Amino acid sequence: GLHDTLAPWTLMICYWAAVIPGQLNIGHRHILPVYPPMLILAGVAGRWLEPAAGWFGRMQRVLVALLVSLLAAEMAYRFPNYLPYFNAIAGGPARGYRHLVDSSLDWGQDLPALKRYLEQHPPAGPAYLSYFGNASPIYYRIPARLIRSVPGLDENNRSPFEIRIVPPDQVGPTIAGLSRQYPDYDYVGTAPSGPNAALFLLKKPGALRLTGGTYFISASMLQPIHEPWGPWNERYEAIYQELRRTVQPLLDDDAAVRLAALPQRNPGEWQEQLAYYEKYRFARLAAWLRQREPAENINFSILVYRLTDADIAQALEGPPPELGPDMPRLTLKPPQ
């Protein structure tokens, strides 16, 4: 009777009552405590559904055996991709990123799989990686340029504008060493910094721009859960266009244009403007990619897009890919 299952029902009801109104919503793991009582109740329900006598009972047993066999076969088939697994009702694992990401699908677990994919399918042109996770693409020797990534701890994901503080007598050797260590950067000037000297390095135009190529995008980077978060909207579009106008001279191949623009802001401001530009540029690209299906996926957590120069121009310079609601302004309380 009901009194025999009162304990699991009580746990289920109390836990859901506490979790559903809560503001913490960063993954499926926060509802894992409901699984034990759910399984207990499922077992009780199975006891209630005892097979009938005769041929109908035999059909029931065959059906149960068939369903259990299908479940076991699917689990074996999906091995080892249990984190990004979604059932057919949700469209299967290949559609999972349309529903949930982060710890419900993608914790950056597939750099080894990406490495194997690149060994088996070397891209014909440039390769770009937007990675969500704490593992190191350098450690796994991923031959791709790292673009906007979270948390962005890898050395490949360095700021587009770098400053080095060195003693005055070390300026020459440091410039020579940095040029060898960071070939994608230009040395653009030196300024006094107290008793020391500040060396300014700026990524070369080709390293600042995006071109056609193969883009490997972690599912948690494609969806708008990082700054700027929420659907692309009119406010984001205005910010992006202003940032684009501001940094455009630094993306110019003409060295004179770049050098003429640099004195217009101090190094800290340029560093901030370029960092924000890369965030908003990637967010606009991701919004454009969300309107199309990936060419392939790697273990359902890294999506593969093959883009032409025309695709990149359309994504970054064409009409806004989407104009959704301004979620931060709708959901966050204004400052008091």
C-alpha positions as CSV (number, residue, x, y, z in Angstrom):
1,G,0.0,0.0,0.0
2,L,0.9,3.7,0.0
3,H,2.2,3.6,3.6
4,D,4.9,1.1,2.4
5,T,6.3,3.7,0.0
6,L,5.8,6.7,2.2
7,A,9.5,7.2,2.8
8,P,10.6,7.5,-0.9
9,W,7.6,9.6,-1.7
10,T,8.5,12.0,1.1
11,L,12.1,12.3,0.0
12,M,11.0,12.9,-3.6
13,I,8.5,15.6,-2.7
14,C,10.7,17.4,-0.2
15,Y,13.7,17.4,-2.5
16,W,11.8,18.6,-5.5
17,A,10.1,21.3,-3.4
18,A,13.5,22.6,-2.4
19,V,15.2,22.3,-5.8
20,I,12.6,23.6,-8.3
21,P,12.3,27.1,-6.9
22,G,16.1,27.4,-6.3
23,Q,18.4,29.7,-8.4
24,L,21.2,27.2,-8.7
25,N,20.9,25.6,-12.2
26,I,24.2,24.4,-13.4
27,G,23.6,20.8,-14.3
28,H,21.7,17.6,-14.0
29,R,23.8,16.5,-11.0
30,H,21.7,18.7,-8.7
31,I,18.8,16.3,-9.0
32,L,20.8,13.1,-8.7
33,P,19.5,12.5,-5.1
34,V,16.0,11.8,-6.5
35,Y,17.2,8.7,-8.4
36,P,17.3,6.2,-5.5
37,P,13.7,6.9,-4.4
38,M,12.6,6.9,-8.1
39,L,14.2,3.5,-8.6
40,I,12.6,2.1,-5.5
41,L,9.2,3.3,-6.7
42,A,9.9,1.9,-10.1
43,G,10.6,-1.5,-8.5
44,V,7.4,-1.3,-6.5
45,A,5.5,-0.4,-9.6
46,G,7.0,-3.5,-11.3
47,R,5.7,-5.6,-8.4
48,W,2.2,-4.3,-9.0
49,L,2.4,-5.3,-12.6
50,E,2.7,-9.0,-12.1
51,P,2.3,-11.0,-15.3
52,A,-1.2,-12.3,-15.9
53,A,-1.8,-16.0,-16.4
54,G,-2.0,-17.7,-19.8
55,W,-0.8,-16.3,-23.2
56,F,-1.2,-12.7,-22.1
57,G,1.2,-13.2,-19.3
58,R,3.7,-14.9,-21.6
59,M,3.4,-11.8,-23.9
60,Q,4.1,-9.6,-21.0
61,R,7.2,-11.5,-20.0
62,V,8.4,-11.4,-23.7
63,L,7.8,-7.7,-23.9
64,V,9.7,-7.0,-20.7
65,A,12.6,-9.2,-21.8
66,L,12.7,-7.4,-25.2
67,L,12.7,-3.9,-23.6
68,V,15.5,-4.8,-21.2
69,S,17.5,-6.3,-24.1
70,L,17.0,-3.2,-26.2
71,L,18.1,-1.0,-23.2
72,A,21.2,-3.1,-22.7
73,A,22.0,-3.1,-26.4
74,E,21.7,0.7,-26.5
75,M,23.9,1.2,-23.4
76,A,26.6,-1.0,-25.0
77,Y,26.3,0.8,-28.3
78,R,26.7,4.2,-26.6
79,F,29.7,3.2,-24.6
80,P,31.7,5.3,-23.5
81,N,29.6,8.4,-24.3
82,Y,27.2,8.2,-21.3
83,L,27.6,11.9,-20.3
84,P,26.3,13.2,-23.6
85,Y,23.7,10.5,-23.9
86,F,20.1,11.5,-24.7
87,N,17.3,9.1,-25.6
88,A,15.2,9.1,-28.7
89,I,12.5,11.3,-27.2
90,A,15.1,14.1,-27.1
91,G,16.3,13.4,-30.6
92,G,19.2,11.2,-29.5
93,P,22.7,12.1,-28.4
94,A,23.4,14.1,-31.7
95,R,20.7,16.5,-30.7
96,G,21.5,16.7,-27.0
97,Y,23.4,20.0,-27.3
98,R,20.1,21.6,-28.3
99,H,18.6,20.8,-24.9
100,L,21.4,20.8,-22.2
101,V,25.1,21.5,-22.1
102,D,27.8,22.1,-19.4
103,S,27.8,19.3,-16.8
104,S,24.7,17.6,-18.4
105,L,26.6,16.9,-21.6
106,D,30.0,18.6,-22.0
107,W,32.8,18.9,-19.4
108,G,35.6,19.1,-21.9
109,Q,36.1,15.4,-21.8
110,D,36.8,14.9,-25.5
111,L,40.2,16.4,-26.3
112,P,41.7,12.8,-26.8
113,A,38.8,12.0,-29.2
114,L,39.5,15.3,-31.0
115,K,43.1,14.4,-31.4
116,R,42.2,11.0,-32.9
117,Y,39.7,12.7,-35.2
118,L,42.3,15.1,-36.5
119,E,44.8,12.3,-37.1
120,Q,42.2,10.4,-39.1
121,H,40.7,13.5,-40.9
122,P,43.4,16.2,-41.2
123,P,41.7,19.5,-42.2
124,A,42.5,20.8,-45.7
125,G,42.8,24.4,-44.4
126,P,43.0,26.3,-41.1
127,A,41.5,24.6,-38.0
128,Y,40.0,26.5,-35.1
129,L,39.0,25.2,-31.6
130,S,36.7,26.8,-29.2
131,Y,37.1,24.6,-26.1
132,F,35.1,24.3,-22.9
133,G,37.1,22.6,-20.2
134,N,40.3,22.6,-18.1
135,A,42.4,20.1,-20.1
136,S,45.2,21.5,-22.3
137,P,45.0,21.4,-26.1
138,I,48.8,22.0,-26.0
139,Y,49.3,18.8,-23.9
140,Y,47.2,16.8,-26.4
141,R,49.0,18.5,-29.3
142,I,45.8,19.6,-31.0
143,P,46.9,21.3,-34.3
144,A,44.2,24.0,-34.2
145,R,44.2,27.7,-33.3
146,L,42.5,28.2,-30.0
147,I,39.8,30.9,-30.2
148,R,37.3,32.0,-27.5
149,S,37.4,29.3,-24.8
150,V,36.3,28.9,-21.2
151,P,37.9,29.1,-18.7
152,G,40.7,29.9,-21.2
153,L,43.6,28.7,-19.1
154,D,45.7,27.3,-21.9
155,E,48.8,29.2,-23.0
156,N,47.5,29.2,-26.5
157,N,44.6,31.4,-25.4
158,R,46.7,34.4,-24.5
159,S,45.4,37.9,-24.7
160,P,45.6,39.6,-28.1
161,F,47.5,42.5,-26.5
162,E,50.3,41.6,-24.1
163,I,52.5,43.7,-21.9
164,R,55.9,42.6,-20.4
165,I,57.7,44.6,-17.7
166,V,61.5,44.2,-17.8
167,P,64.6,46.0,-16.5
168,P,65.9,48.6,-19.0
169,D,69.0,46.5,-19.7
170,Q,66.9,43.5,-20.7
171,V,64.8,45.2,-23.4
172,G,66.8,44.0,-26.4
173,P,67.3,40.4,-25.3
174,T,63.6,40.2,-24.2
175,I,62.3,41.5,-27.5
176,A,64.4,39.0,-29.4
177,G,63.3,36.1,-27.1
178,L,59.6,37.0,-27.3
179,S,59.8,37.2,-31.1
180,R,61.0,33.6,-31.2
181,Q,58.6,32.4,-28.5
182,Y,55.5,34.1,-29.9
183,P,55.8,34.3,-33.7
184,D,52.1,35.3,-33.9
185,Y,52.9,38.6,-32.1
186,D,54.5,41.8,-33.3
187,Y,56.6,44.0,-31.0
188,V,54.9,47.4,-31.3
189,G,56.6,49.6,-28.8
190,T,58.2,50.4,-25.4
191,A,57.3,52.8,-22.7
192,P,58.7,53.6,-19.3
193,S,57.1,51.9,-16.3
194,G,58.7,53.3,-13.1
195,P,62.3,52.1,-13.0
196,N,61.5,49.4,-15.6
197,A,60.4,49.3,-19.2
198,A,57.0,48.1,-20.6
199,L,57.1,46.1,-23.8
200,F,54.0,46.0,-25.9
201,L,53.1,43.0,-28.1
202,L,50.2,42.8,-30.4
203,K,48.9,39.8,-32.3
204,K,49.6,39.9,-36.0
205,P,46.5,40.8,-38.2
206,G,46.2,37.3,-39.5
207,A,46.2,35.9,-35.9
208,L,43.5,38.4,-34.9
209,R,41.1,37.6,-37.8
210,L,39.0,34.6,-38.5
211,T,39.0,32.9,-41.9
212,G,37.3,30.0,-43.5
213,G,38.3,26.6,-42.2
214,T,37.2,23.7,-40.0
215,Y,35.8,24.9,-36.7
216,F,35.7,22.6,-33.7
217,I,33.2,24.0,-31.2
218,S,32.5,22.5,-27.7
219,A,28.8,22.2,-27.2
220,S,29.0,24.4,-24.1
221,M,30.6,27.2,-26.1
222,L,28.0,27.1,-28.9
223,Q,25.1,27.8,-26.6
224,P,24.8,31.3,-25.0
225,I,25.7,30.4,-21.4
226,H,28.8,32.5,-21.2
227,E,29.4,36.3,-21.4
228,P,27.6,37.7,-23.4
229,W,24.9,35.2,-22.3
230,G,21.4,34.7,-23.7
231,P,20.3,34.9,-27.3
232,W,22.0,37.5,-29.6
233,N,19.9,40.6,-29.4
234,E,19.9,44.3,-30.5
235,R,22.0,45.5,-27.5
236,Y,24.7,42.9,-28.2
237,E,24.6,43.8,-31.9
238,A,25.2,47.5,-31.1
239,I,28.1,46.7,-28.7
240,Y,29.6,44.3,-31.3
241,Q,29.5,46.9,-34.1
242,E,31.1,49.6,-31.9
243,L,33.9,47.2,-30.8
244,R,34.4,46.2,-34.4
245,R,34.8,49.8,-35.5
246,T,37.2,50.4,-32.6
247,V,39.6,47.5,-33.2
248,Q,39.4,47.4,-37.0
249,P,42.7,49.4,-37.5
250,L,44.5,46.7,-35.5
251,L,43.3,44.0,-37.8
252,D,44.6,45.9,-40.9
253,D,47.6,44.3,-42.7
254,D,49.1,47.8,-43.2
255,A,51.6,48.2,-40.4
256,A,51.3,52.0,-40.7
257,V,47.6,51.9,-40.0
258,R,48.1,49.7,-36.9
259,L,50.9,51.9,-35.5
260,A,48.9,55.1,-36.1
261,A,45.9,53.7,-34.2
262,L,47.8,52.5,-31.1
263,P,48.5,55.9,-29.6
264,Q,44.7,56.7,-29.5
265,R,44.3,54.6,-26.4
266,N,46.5,53.4,-23.6
267,P,47.7,49.8,-23.6
268,G,45.3,48.7,-20.9
269,E,42.3,50.1,-22.8
270,W,43.5,48.3,-26.0
271,Q,43.8,45.1,-24.1
272,E,40.3,45.4,-22.7
273,Q,38.8,46.4,-26.1
274,L,40.4,43.5,-28.0
275,A,39.4,41.0,-25.3
276,Y,35.7,42.2,-25.4
277,Y,35.8,42.2,-29.2
278,E,36.9,38.6,-29.3
279,K,34.1,37.7,-26.8
280,Y,31.4,39.4,-28.8
281,R,32.8,38.3,-32.2
282,F,32.6,34.6,-31.1
283,A,29.2,35.1,-29.6
284,R,27.9,36.4,-33.0
285,L,29.6,33.5,-34.8
286,A,28.0,31.0,-32.3
287,A,24.6,32.6,-32.9
288,W,25.0,32.2,-36.6
289,L,26.2,28.5,-36.2
290,R,23.1,27.7,-34.0
291,Q,21.0,28.3,-37.1
292,R,22.7,25.4,-39.0
293,E,23.5,21.8,-38.3
294,P,27.1,20.7,-37.8
295,A,28.8,18.7,-40.5
296,E,29.9,16.1,-37.8
297,N,30.2,15.7,-34.1
298,I,32.9,14.2,-32.0
299,N,31.4,12.0,-29.2
300,F,28.4,14.4,-29.3
301,S,30.3,17.1,-27.3
302,I,32.5,18.8,-29.9
303,L,30.7,20.0,-33.0
304,V,32.4,20.2,-36.4
305,Y,31.6,23.0,-38.9
306,R,33.3,23.5,-42.2
307,L,33.1,27.1,-43.1
308,T,34.2,29.1,-46.2
309,D,35.5,32.7,-46.1
310,A,32.0,33.7,-47.4
311,D,30.4,31.9,-44.4
312,I,32.7,33.8,-42.0
313,A,31.9,37.1,-43.7
314,Q,28.1,36.4,-43.5
315,A,28.4,35.4,-39.8
316,L,30.5,38.4,-38.7
317,E,29.4,41.1,-41.2
318,G,26.0,40.2,-42.5
319,P,22.6,40.8,-40.9
320,P,22.3,39.8,-37.2
321,P,21.9,36.0,-37.1
322,E,19.1,36.2,-34.5
323,L,17.5,39.0,-32.5
324,G,16.1,37.3,-29.3
325,P,15.1,38.8,-26.0
326,D,17.7,40.6,-23.8
327,M,17.8,38.0,-21.1
328,P,20.3,39.7,-18.7
329,R,18.1,42.8,-18.6
330,L,14.9,40.7,-18.3
331,T,16.2,38.4,-15.5
332,L,18.7,40.4,-13.5
333,K,17.5,43.0,-11.0
334,P,18.7,46.5,-11.7
335,P,21.2,47.9,-9.1
336,Q,19.6,49.7,-6.2
